[in-house]
Amino acid sequence: MATRAQAAQGGARTSLGPVVARRCLCTAYRSHQFYDVEKEEARRHIRVVGTVPNDRQWVPDRVCECLGCGKRFQVEQGEYHHPWWKWTESKAPKTIV
């Protein structure tokens, strides 16, 4: 029987079934427009590290860093019938906290 570490690396099975590698919460940001930057920061999932002017919106884009893995995102906030946030992964260097 494989250990959990071996199973996570090679996709082996344990007596409980296949081991699924854990992914960071930030992997969901790009596929859903309802992750509010302020709420994610209050939950300590990300931190805002800067802003970038956005001529198309009333508020500047925010540069956010995931506290779990260090990925950076540029987040555009907009409104239509409801507020939305578009998370785009940034190519800025990652820093791990």
Buried (B, 14 or more C-beta within 10 A) or exposed (E): EBEEEEBBEEEBEEEEEEBEEEEBBBEEBEEEBEBBBEEBBEEEBBEBEEEEEBEEEEEBBBBBBBBBEBBBBBBBBBEEEEEBBBBEEBEBEEEEE
